[in-house]
Amino acid sequence: MRVLISAGPTREHIDEVRFITNASSGKMGYACAAVAVEAGHDVTLVSGPVAVEPPAGCEVVRVVSVGDLKAALEERFEECDGLIMAAAVGDFTVDGGPRRGKIPRSAGPLELRLVPTPDILAGLGRRRRPDQVLVAFAVEARRDEAKARREMLAKGCDYVVVNAPAAMSAEASEACILSREGTVLRWARRPKVELARRIISLLGPR
């Protein structure tokens, strides 16, 4: 199968040296890429800025902003058989875009107006073919499975991996996997490589 995997954080710049980001390390998406390559899939990894070495045997596309990620995924989505949306996509960007240069401290106090970024996965879900498999991720502090499943269905996905905020940058994730019909994998704390194997198995044979 041709598998498209997103990983890592995005950055939305305030000026040329400062940006808004999140705590994603990319480890979950990179683990999925490694397992998918091991399983014999043709893998493209679209990665935000991380300090993790990509696995050998996959194509790596580097991105920074939500706009970069959106463009990279949209360009490659039609050709993939499965999409694993493990990237921690920023929900907000700076209204009007980044300012030129570096804003001096003396210019403070500084007020920023943040506006929502586009929902990349929802847009791709509207374009999906019936034979494509889409796996979403959701960070839920209260294990809100009902909310995660509603969002999964609204975005046209087949599965959602629900994990806790503590999974960010960690080597293990407390997570479960939901499908349209029910629970595929129950809540437990697992190494990310083990969770990745469960996720890749959802794609079926290569």
matplotlib code that plots the C-alpha trace (Angstrom):
import matplotlib.pyplot as plt

x = [0.0, 1.0, 0.8, 0.9, 1.9, 2.1, 4.2, 5.4, 4.3, 3.7, 5.0, 3.1, 5.5, 4.9, 8.0, 11.1, 12.5, 9.4, 6.6, 3.7, 4.0, 3.2, 5.0, 4.8, 8.1, 7.0, 7.8, 4.4, 4.3, 7.9, 7.2, 4.2, 6.5, 9.1, 6.6, 4.9, 8.2, 9.0, 5.6, 6.5, 4.4, 5.5, 5.7, 5.8, 6.4, 5.4, 7.1, 7.1, 10.3, 11.5, 14.8, 14.0, 15.8, 13.4, 13.5, 15.4, 13.2, 10.6, 10.3, 10.5, 8.8, 9.8, 7.2, 6.9, 3.6, 0.0, -0.1, 3.0, 1.5, -1.9, -0.2, 2.1, -0.8, -3.2, -0.6, -0.1, -3.5, -5.0, -2.1, -2.2, -4.2, -4.0, -3.5, -2.3, -2.7, -0.3, 0.9, -0.1, -1.5, -1.7, -5.2, -4.4, -2.2, -1.4, -3.9, -2.2, 0.8, 4.2, 5.8, 9.0, 12.3, 12.3, 9.8, 11.8, 11.1, 10.6, 7.6, 5.7, 3.3, 2.3, -1.1, -1.6, -4.9, -5.0, -7.4, -8.3, -6.3, -8.0, -9.1, -6.8, -8.1, -11.8, -10.9, -9.1, -12.0, -14.4, -12.1, -11.5, -12.1, -14.1, -11.1, -8.8, -8.2, -8.0, -6.7, -7.2, -5.6, -7.3, -5.8, -8.5, -7.6, -10.8, -10.8, -13.8, -14.4, -17.8, -16.3, -13.5, -15.8, -18.1, -15.1, -13.8, -17.2, -17.5, -14.1, -14.8, -12.3, -12.3, -10.4, -9.3, -6.4, -7.4, -4.5, -3.9, -1.9, 0.9, 1.7, 3.3, 7.1, 6.9, 8.1, 4.7, 1.1, -2.0, -4.4, -7.2, -8.4, -12.0, -13.6, -17.0, -18.4, -16.8, -13.5, -10.6, -8.0, -8.8, -7.2, -3.7, -0.3, 1.9, 5.3, 4.7, 6.2, 3.7, 0.8, 2.2, 2.0, -1.6, -2.3, -0.5, -2.4, -5.6, -4.4, -4.6, -2.1, 0.3]
y = [0.0, 3.6, 5.1, 8.8, 9.7, 13.1, 13.7, 16.3, 19.9, 22.9, 26.4, 29.6, 32.6, 35.8, 37.4, 36.1, 34.5, 33.7, 31.3, 29.5, 25.7, 22.7, 19.9, 17.2, 15.4, 13.5, 10.1, 8.6, 9.5, 8.4, 5.1, 4.5, 5.3, 2.8, 0.0, 0.7, 0.4, -2.8, -4.1, -3.5, -0.5, 2.4, 5.3, 9.0, 10.9, 14.5, 15.9, 19.1, 20.3, 17.5, 16.1, 12.5, 10.7, 9.3, 5.6, 4.4, 3.4, 6.2, 9.5, 12.4, 15.8, 18.6, 21.2, 24.0, 25.8, 24.5, 25.9, 23.9, 20.7, 21.3, 21.8, 18.7, 16.4, 17.7, 17.2, 13.6, 12.5, 11.2, 8.7, 7.2, 4.2, 5.1, 8.3, 8.4, 11.9, 11.8, 15.4, 17.8, 20.5, 24.0, 25.2, 28.9, 31.2, 34.9, 37.2, 39.0, 36.7, 37.2, 40.6, 41.4, 41.2, 40.8, 42.7, 44.6, 44.1, 47.9, 47.6, 45.7, 45.1, 43.2, 41.9, 39.1, 38.2, 34.5, 33.0, 29.4, 27.4, 25.2, 21.7, 19.8, 16.3, 17.4, 18.7, 15.5, 13.4, 15.2, 14.2, 10.6, 7.5, 4.7, 2.4, 4.8, 4.2, 7.4, 7.3, 10.4, 11.3, 13.1, 14.4, 14.2, 15.0, 13.3, 10.2, 11.7, 8.9, 10.2, 13.5, 11.8, 9.5, 12.4, 14.3, 11.1, 10.7, 14.4, 14.3, 11.2, 9.0, 5.2, 5.2, 7.6, 7.1, 8.8, 9.7, 11.7, 15.0, 13.2, 11.3, 14.5, 14.0, 10.7, 7.3, 5.7, 6.7, 6.1, 5.5, 3.7, 3.2, 3.7, 2.7, 3.6, 0.4, 0.4, 0.0, -1.6, -1.2, -0.5, 2.1, 1.2, 2.7, 1.2, 2.0, 4.1, 1.4, -1.1, 1.4, 2.0, -1.7, -1.7, 1.4, 0.0, -3.3, -1.3, -0.6, -4.2, -6.1, -4.3]
z = [0.0, -0.5, 3.0, 3.7, 7.3, 8.9, 12.1, 14.5, 15.3, 13.1, 13.7, 13.1, 13.1, 15.0, 13.5, 11.8, 15.0, 17.2, 16.6, 18.2, 18.3, 20.5, 22.4, 19.8, 19.3, 16.2, 17.8, 17.2, 13.5, 13.0, 14.8, 12.4, 9.4, 10.6, 11.2, 7.9, 6.0, 8.0, 6.8, 3.2, 2.5, 0.3, 2.8, 2.5, 5.8, 5.9, 9.0, 10.9, 12.7, 14.9, 16.3, 15.3, 12.6, 9.9, 9.2, 6.2, 3.2, 3.2, 1.4, 3.8, 3.1, 5.5, 6.4, 9.0, 9.0, 8.8, 5.3, 4.4, 5.8, 4.1, 0.7, 1.1, 2.1, -0.6, -3.3, -2.3, -1.0, -4.2, -4.7, -1.2, -0.1, 3.6, 5.6, 9.2, 10.5, 13.5, 13.2, 16.0, 13.7, 15.2, 15.8, 15.5, 13.4, 13.7, 12.1, 9.2, 9.2, 10.8, 11.1, 9.4, 11.3, 15.1, 17.2, 19.8, 23.5, 23.7, 21.5, 24.2, 25.7, 22.5, 21.6, 19.1, 17.5, 16.7, 14.1, 13.5, 11.0, 8.3, 9.3, 7.0, 7.8, 7.3, 3.9, 2.9, 4.2, 1.9, -1.1, 0.0, -2.2, -0.7, -0.8, 1.2, 4.9, 7.1, 10.7, 12.8, 16.2, 19.1, 22.3, 25.0, 28.6, 30.0, 27.7, 25.9, 23.5, 22.4, 21.3, 19.5, 17.6, 16.6, 15.2, 13.5, 11.7, 10.9, 9.2, 7.2, 8.9, 9.6, 12.9, 15.6, 18.0, 21.3, 23.6, 26.7, 26.7, 28.6, 25.3, 23.9, 23.7, 25.7, 24.7, 25.5, 25.0, 27.1, 24.3, 22.7, 19.1, 18.0, 14.8, 13.3, 14.9, 18.3, 20.1, 18.3, 21.0, 24.7, 26.9, 28.1, 28.4, 25.6, 24.0, 20.9, 18.7, 20.0, 19.4, 15.9, 15.1, 16.0, 13.9, 10.8, 11.1, 10.5, 6.9, 6.0, 3.8, 1.6]

ax = plt.figure().add_subplot(projection="3d")
ax.plot(x, y, z, "-o")
ax.set_aspect("equal")
plt.show()
